[in-house]
């Protein structure tokens, strides 16, 4: 299967891959991004809308924890 992408998107992908040590090709990076988006979409569709504890992404939660640790609130 092949997917056509707009040139500006390809340039953005190339830029991210060239700055990355984790991905060596656009294809690897695109597969990673699409997999993560699908996981998030699947996760959010199975969650109860009243679950307020899960309103933050893992990255956001980690950033808050790091900040609280740097301020001395967490060990």
C-alpha positions as CSV (number, residue, x, y, z in Angstrom):
1,X,0.0,0.0,0.0
2,X,1.2,3.5,-0.8
3,X,-0.1,6.8,0.5
4,X,0.5,10.1,-1.2
5,X,1.4,13.0,1.1
6,X,1.5,16.7,0.4
7,X,5.1,18.0,-0.1
8,X,5.0,20.3,2.9
9,X,4.1,17.3,5.2
10,X,6.9,15.3,3.7
11,X,9.3,18.1,4.5
12,X,8.1,18.2,8.1
13,X,8.5,14.5,8.4
14,X,12.0,14.6,6.9
15,X,13.0,17.3,9.3
16,X,11.7,15.4,12.3
17,X,13.4,12.2,11.1
18,X,16.7,13.9,10.5
19,X,16.6,15.4,14.0
20,X,15.7,12.1,15.6
21,X,18.0,9.3,16.8
22,X,15.1,7.0,17.2
23,X,13.9,6.9,13.6
24,X,16.0,6.4,10.4
25,X,13.2,6.7,7.8
26,X,10.1,8.7,7.2
27,X,8.2,5.4,7.0
28,X,9.3,4.3,10.5
29,X,8.3,7.7,11.9
30,X,5.0,7.7,10.1
31,X,4.1,4.2,11.4
32,X,5.0,5.3,14.9
33,X,2.8,8.4,14.7
34,X,-0.1,6.6,13.2
35,X,0.1,3.8,15.7
36,X,0.1,6.3,18.6
37,X,-2.8,8.3,17.2
38,X,-4.8,5.1,16.7
39,X,-4.0,4.0,20.3
40,X,-5.2,7.4,21.7
41,X,-8.3,7.3,19.5
42,X,-9.1,3.7,20.6
43,X,-8.4,4.6,24.3
44,X,-10.6,7.7,24.3
45,X,-13.5,5.9,22.6
46,X,-13.5,3.2,25.3
47,X,-13.3,5.6,28.3
48,X,-16.3,6.7,30.2
49,X,-16.8,10.5,29.6
50,X,-17.0,11.0,33.4
51,X,-13.4,9.8,34.0
52,X,-11.8,13.1,34.9
53,X,-8.5,11.5,36.0
54,X,-7.7,10.6,32.4
55,X,-8.0,14.1,30.8
56,X,-4.2,14.5,30.5
57,X,-1.9,12.7,28.1
58,X,1.0,10.7,29.6
59,X,3.5,13.4,28.4
60,X,1.5,16.2,30.1
61,X,1.3,14.2,33.3
62,X,5.0,13.5,33.2
63,X,5.7,17.2,32.6
64,X,3.6,18.2,35.7
65,X,5.3,15.6,37.8
66,X,8.7,16.8,36.7
67,X,7.8,20.4,37.5
68,X,6.4,19.5,40.9
69,X,9.6,17.5,41.7
70,X,11.8,20.5,40.6
71,X,9.8,22.7,42.9
72,X,10.3,20.3,45.8
73,X,6.7,19.1,46.1
74,X,7.5,15.5,45.1
75,X,10.4,13.3,46.0
